[in-house]
């Protein structure tokens, strides 16, 4: 791994500084090393690092073929995913960038095809060919069916990411949690070809110079870079956008139970505290939290992520006038009868509607289900993964057992197998509501 300047621990801040003045390949190796060593481990930090790296990759790539650019992004993505398979946010960002490239290439191709068709029609009308074939002047004596057939070659408008993709229907916009980032199926890259090219055996009436194709590829690269920058902006604004729903879901005099010092949950509660008075019960799981959220978090972005420690989490809420009570998460069942709502942060939301959250969250969710207490999960759309949990254990990360039982306890260690899971899998039937930075959704169960 390339050395970092000074005595600053490697993390997101140092990586973002590193990629500005170093070659792309060195930047890729740097991020691979940081992911392997878990020096960048938070979902949002991993997503931001991945987006910035792909921004550099696209900017440095000399686009002559969209297929080659997609292949380049796929190879980089495979290396990043292999470095840390359990960090699903990395794969999510790679898929979104690939979607941006394919969408921009398709729009560019269809725009050029439309311009070519319009030019051909005008040319044929000028020579009388179009008029003789009745392209725009159907027989006035014919019925409406003839006119409809004459104009049936008009291309339909492109579907947006929120539109229904059922052909030939006027379906309302989709509100499914897992179709927020979907896009209509498109032809493969090999079928699309290079933007600006003509299918074999067809020649445009007006030949396009080679320089025009070059300009088109430059425009395409600029559009792709702009799309990646929009993803980066979304990542930076996701927590604030989620917090915008706080006052609709937290009411005065409520008792809110939460788990782990998540920055998303913290901003959500602080936003609600601006106009509401309520109490927060913080269920702490010290052995795993100290390993997952406090120690590594201080290495991610420097001083900013120290707010994720339990102490700073409490100070921020107390300063806003919120009463905070600390309890061990094992006592959550005893307190759940007085709790009005449970708010949890998510590491990733899976395709079945379940989620991966900090260890101890499943105990809290089960207690809430027994007491009919609603469970609300806060998650940015960059955490929505198409991965289905066929093997749940493969998605769970384990930490150092020494945080639970010291190695010096040799007599006990010889008699037991000790695991320290850092995450829990929470099934969809234990969740009532998902709040993302785009909208609010009920659970799929």
C-alpha positions in Angstrom: 0.0 0.0 0.0 1.3 3.4 -0.8 2.4 5.4 2.2 0.3 8.2 3.5 1.6 11.6 4.5 2.5 12.3 8.1 1.2 10.4 11.0 -2.5 10.6 10.0 -4.1 7.1 10.1 -5.2 6.0 6.6 -8.8 6.4 5.9 -11.3 8.2 3.7 -9.9 11.7 4.1 -6.4 10.6 3.3 -7.6 8.5 0.3 -9.5 11.4 -1.2 -6.4 13.5 -0.9 -4.2 10.7 -2.4 -6.2 10.2 -5.6 -6.0 13.9 -6.6 -2.3 13.7 -7.4 -1.5 10.1 -8.1 -2.1 7.8 -11.1 -5.3 5.9 -11.4 -3.8 2.4 -10.9 -2.1 3.5 -7.7 -5.4 4.9 -6.5 -7.1 1.6 -7.2 -4.4 -0.3 -5.3 -4.7 2.2 -2.4 -8.5 1.7 -2.1 -8.2 -2.1 -2.4 -5.6 -2.1 0.4 -7.8 0.2 2.6 -10.8 -2.1 2.1 -8.9 -5.2 2.9 -7.5 -3.8 6.1 -10.9 -2.4 7.0 -9.5 1.1 7.4 -12.5 2.2 5.5 -15.5 0.2 6.7 -18.5 2.4 7.1 -21.1 1.9 4.3 -21.2 5.6 3.5 -17.5 6.0 3.6 -17.0 3.0 1.3 -19.6 4.4 -1.1 -18.0 7.8 -1.3 -14.5 6.4 -1.8 -15.8 4.1 -4.6 -17.6 7.0 -6.3 -14.6 9.3 -6.2 -12.3 6.5 -7.6 -14.7 5.7 -10.5 -14.8 9.5 -11.2 -11.1 9.4 -11.6 -11.2 6.2 -13.7 -13.7 7.7 -16.2 -11.9 11.0 -16.3 -8.6 9.4 -17.2 -10.1 6.9 -19.7 -9.8 7.9 -23.3 -13.2 6.9 -24.6 -13.3 5.4 -28.1 -15.8 2.7 -27.4 -18.5 2.6 -24.7 -18.1 -1.2 -24.4 -14.4 -0.7 -23.4 -15.3 1.9 -20.8 -17.9 -0.5 -19.3 -15.4 -3.3 -19.3 -12.9 -1.1 -17.5 -15.4 -0.1 -14.8 -16.4 -3.8 -14.4 -12.8 -4.9 -13.9 -12.2 -2.1 -11.3 -15.4 -3.1 -9.6 -14.4 -6.7 -9.4 -11.2 -5.8 -7.7 -13.0 -3.6 -5.1 -15.7 -6.2 -4.4 -13.1 -9.0 -4.1 -11.2 -6.8 -1.6 -14.2 -6.7 0.8 -17.1 -8.8 -0.3 -19.2 -8.1 2.8 -19.2 -4.3 2.1 -22.2 -4.4 -0.3 -22.3 -0.6 -0.7 -19.2 -0.8 -2.9 -21.1 -3.1 -5.4 -24.1 -0.8 -5.3 -22.2 2.2 -6.4 -20.4 0.3 -9.2 -23.8 -0.8 -10.5 -25.1 2.7 -10.5 -22.1 4.1 -12.3 -22.5 1.3 -14.9 -26.2 2.3 -15.2 -25.2 5.9 -15.8 -22.8 4.9 -18.6 -25.4 2.7 -20.3 -28.2 5.3 -20.0 -26.0 8.1 -21.4 -24.8 5.9 -24.3 -28.3 4.9 -25.2 -29.6 8.5 -25.1 -26.6 9.6 -27.2 -27.3 6.8 -29.7 -31.0 7.5 -30.0 -30.4 11.2 -30.3 -28.1 10.7 -33.2 -30.4 8.2 -34.8 -33.3 10.6 -34.4 -31.3 13.4 -36.1 -30.3 11.1 -38.9 -34.0 10.0 -39.5 -35.2 13.6 -39.5 -32.5 14.6 -42.0 -33.4 11.7 -44.2 -37.1 12.6 -44.2 -36.4 16.2 -45.1 -34.1 15.0 -47.9 -36.8 12.7 -49.3 -39.5 15.4 -49.1 -37.2 17.8 -51.0 -36.9 15.3 -53.8 -40.6 14.3 -53.8 -39.9 10.8 -52.7 -41.5 11.2 -49.3 -44.6 12.9 -50.9 -45.0 10.1 -53.4 -44.8 7.5 -50.6 -47.2 9.4 -48.4 -44.9 9.7 -45.4 -46.5 12.9 -44.0 -49.5 13.4 -46.3 -51.9 10.4 -46.0 -54.9 10.2 -48.3 -57.6 12.5 -46.9 -60.2 10.0 -48.0 -58.7 7.3 -45.8 -59.7 6.6 -42.3 -57.9 7.5 -39.1 -56.2 4.1 -39.1 -54.2 5.1 -42.2 -53.0 8.3 -40.6 -52.0 6.5 -37.4 -50.1 4.0 -39.5 -48.3 6.8 -41.3 -47.0 8.3 -38.1 -46.3 5.1 -36.2 -42.6 5.5 -36.7 -42.3 8.3 -34.1 -40.1 7.2 -31.2 -41.7 7.1 -27.8 -40.1 9.3 -25.0 -37.5 7.7 -22.8 -38.7 6.2 -19.6 -37.4 7.8 -16.4 -36.1 5.9 -13.4 -39.4 6.3 -11.6 -41.7 5.3 -14.5 -43.5 2.1 -15.1 -41.8 -0.2 -17.6 -44.9 -2.1 -18.7 -45.1 -1.4 -22.4 -48.2 0.2 -23.7 -49.7 1.2 -20.4 -50.1 4.5 -18.5 -49.3 3.0 -15.1 -48.6 5.3 -12.2 -45.1 6.0 -11.0 -43.7 3.1 -9.0 -43.2 3.4 -5.3 -41.5 0.0 -4.6 -38.5 0.2 -2.4 -36.3 -1.8 -4.6 -37.3 -0.1 -7.9 -36.1 3.3 -6.9 -33.0 2.9 -8.9 -34.2 0.6 -11.6 -34.0 1.4 -15.3 -35.7 -0.1 -18.3 -33.9 -3.1 -19.9 -31.7 -2.0 -22.8 -29.8 -3.7 -25.5 -26.5 -5.1 -24.8 -23.4 -3.0 -25.4 -22.5 -5.1 -28.4 -25.9 -4.4 -29.9 -25.7 -0.7 -29.1 -22.3 -0.4 -30.7 -20.3 2.8 -30.6 -22.4 6.0 -30.3 -22.7 7.6 -33.7 -22.2 4.4 -35.8 -24.7 3.1 -38.3 -26.0 -0.6 -38.5 -24.3 -2.7 -41.1 -25.7 -2.3 -44.6 -27.2 1.1 -43.9 -25.8 4.5 -44.8 -27.0 7.9 -43.5 -28.1 10.3 -46.2 -25.8 12.8 -44.8 -22.3 11.4 -44.0 -21.1 12.4 -40.5 -17.4 13.3 -40.3 -15.1 11.4 -38.0 -14.5 14.5 -35.9 -18.3 14.6 -35.1 -18.0 11.1 -33.5 -15.0 12.2 -31.5 -16.9 15.2 -30.2 -19.7 12.9 -29.3 -17.5 10.7 -27.2 -16.1 13.7 -25.4 -19.6 14.9 -24.6 -20.5 11.3 -23.4 -17.6 11.3 -21.0 -18.6 14.7 -19.6 -22.1 13.5 -19.1 -20.9 10.3 -17.3 -18.6 12.4 -15.1 -21.5 14.7 -14.3 -23.7 11.6 -13.4 -21.0 10.3 -11.1 -20.8 13.7 -9.4 -24.5 13.6 -8.8 -24.1 10.3 -7.1 -21.4 11.8 -4.9 -23.7 14.7 -4.0 -26.5 12.3 -3.2 -24.2 10.4 -0.8 -23.2 13.6 1.0 -26.8 14.8 1.3 -28.5 11.4 2.1 -28.5 11.8 5.9 -29.9 15.4 5.7 -32.6 14.3 3.3 -33.6 11.4 5.6 -33.7 13.8 8.5 -36.3 15.9 6.6 -38.9 13.2 7.4 -38.2 13.3 11.2 -40.9 15.6 12.2 -43.5 13.5 10.4 -42.6 10.4 12.3 -41.5 11.6 15.8 -44.1 13.2 18.0 -44.0 15.0 21.3 -43.6 13.0 24.6 -42.6 9.8 22.7 -40.0 7.4 24.0 -37.7 6.4 21.2 -35.3 3.4 21.5 -32.3 3.3 19.2 -29.2 1.2 18.9 -25.5 2.1 17.9 -24.4 5.7 17.5 -25.3 6.0 13.8 -24.8 9.5 12.2 -28.0 9.0 10.2 -30.1 8.3 13.3 -28.4 11.2 15.1 -29.3 13.7 12.5 -32.8 12.3 12.3 -33.3 12.7 16.1 -31.8 16.2 16.1 -34.1 17.3 13.3 -37.1 16.2 15.2 -35.8 17.8 18.4 -36.1 21.2 16.8 -39.9 21.1 17.3 -40.5 18.1 19.5 -39.8 17.1 23.1 -39.1 13.4 23.5 -36.9 10.9 25.3 -34.3 8.6 23.7 -33.4 5.2 25.2 -30.0 4.2 23.8 -29.5 0.4 23.9 -25.7 -0.1 23.9 -23.9 -3.3 23.0 -20.4 -2.3 24.2 -18.3 -5.3 23.2 -19.2 -5.1 19.5 -19.8 -1.4 19.2 -16.4 -0.6 20.6 -14.9 -2.6 17.8 -17.2 -1.7 14.9 -18.3 1.9 15.5 -15.8 3.6 17.7 -12.3 2.5 17.0 -12.4 2.1 13.2 -14.8 5.1 12.8 -12.2 7.4 14.1 -9.9 6.3 11.3 -12.5 6.8 8.5 -12.6 10.5 8.1 -10.7 11.9 11.0 -12.4 13.9 13.8 -15.8 14.0 12.1 -16.6 10.3 12.7 -15.6 10.5 16.4 -19.2 11.8 16.8 -20.3 8.2 16.2 -18.9 7.2 19.6 -21.6 6.6 22.3 -20.3 9.6 24.3 -20.4 12.1 21.5 -23.8 10.7 20.4 -25.2 11.4 23.8 -23.6 14.9 24.0 -25.1 15.9 20.6 -28.6 14.8 21.6 -28.4 16.3 25.1 -27.3 19.6 23.7 -30.4 19.7 21.6 -32.6 19.2 24.7 -33.2 15.5 24.3 -33.3 13.3 27.4 -31.0 10.3 26.8 -31.0 7.1 28.8 -28.3 4.5 28.5 -29.2 0.8 28.9 -27.6 -2.5 27.8 -29.4 -3.9 24.8 -30.1 -7.1 26.7 -32.6 -5.0 28.8 -34.5 -3.8 25.8 -37.3 -6.5 26.3 -38.0 -5.2 29.8 -38.2 -1.6 28.6 -40.1 -2.2 25.4 -43.5 -1.9 27.0 -42.9 1.8 27.6 -41.2 2.5 24.2 -43.4 4.0 21.5 -41.0 3.6 18.5 -37.8 1.9 17.6 -35.4 3.6 15.2 -32.5 1.6 13.7 -29.8 2.4 11.2 -28.9 -0.1 8.5 -25.6 -1.2 7.1 -27.4 -2.6 4.0 -30.9 -3.4 2.9 -31.2 -6.7 1.0 -33.5 -7.9 -1.8 -35.9 -9.7 0.5 -36.6 -6.6 2.5 -34.4 -7.7 5.4 -31.3 -5.8 6.5 -27.9 -6.1 8.0 -27.5 -3.9 11.1 -25.2 -3.7 14.1 -25.1 -6.7 16.4 -27.8 -6.6 19.0 -30.4 -5.0 16.6 -32.2 -8.3 16.1 -32.8 -8.8 19.8 -34.3 -5.3 19.9 -36.4 -5.9 16.7 -37.8 -9.2 18.2 -38.7 -7.5 21.4 -40.5 -4.7 19.5 -42.5 -7.3 17.6 -43.6 -9.0 20.8 -44.8 -5.7 22.2 -46.3 -4.5 18.9 -43.9 -1.5 18.9 -43.2 -0.1 15.4 -39.7 -0.5 14.0 -38.4 2.2 11.7 -35.2 1.7 9.6 -33.3 4.6 8.2 -31.3 3.9 5.1 -30.0 5.8 2.1 -30.8 4.4 -1.3 -27.1 3.6 -1.8 -27.6 0.9 0.8 -30.3 -0.9 -1.2 -28.7 -4.1 -2.6 -30.0 -6.6 -5.1 -28.2 -9.4 -3.1 -30.6 -12.0 -1.8 -29.6 -13.6 1.6 -29.5 -17.2 0.6 -26.6 -17.7 3.0 -27.0 -15.2 5.9 -23.8 -16.2 7.6 -21.8 -15.3 4.6 -23.0 -11.7 5.0 -22.1 -11.4 8.7 -18.8 -10.0 9.6 -17.0 -11.2 12.8 -14.7 -9.1 15.0 -11.9 -9.9 17.4 -13.2 -12.2 20.2 -10.6 -10.6 22.5 -13.0 -7.7 22.9 -15.4 -10.0 24.7 -13.0 -12.4 26.5 -9.3 -11.6 27.0 -6.8 -14.1 25.9 -5.5 -14.2 29.4 -8.5 -16.2 30.4 -6.8 -19.3 29.2 -8.8 -21.9 31.2 -12.1 -20.7 29.7 -10.9 -20.2 26.2 -9.8 -23.8 26.0 -13.3 -25.0 26.7 -15.5 -22.8 24.5 -15.7 -21.5 20.9 -16.1 -17.7 21.1 -17.5 -15.6 18.2 -17.9 -11.8 18.1 -20.4 -11.0 15.3 -20.4 -7.3 14.4 -23.7 -7.5 12.5 -27.1 -9.1 12.8 -29.5 -10.1 10.0 -33.0 -8.7 10.6 -35.8 -10.3 8.6 -38.3 -8.2 6.8 -41.2 -9.3 9.0 -39.6 -7.5 12.0 -39.5 -4.1 10.2 -42.6 -1.9 9.8 -41.2 1.1 7.9 -38.2 2.1 5.8 -37.3 5.8 5.4 -34.8 6.6 2.6 -33.5 9.8 1.3 -36.1 9.6 -1.6 -39.3 8.5 0.2 -41.0 6.4 2.8 -41.9 2.7 2.3 -43.7 0.1 4.2 -41.9 -3.2 4.7 -42.3 -5.9 2.1 -43.5 -8.4 4.6 
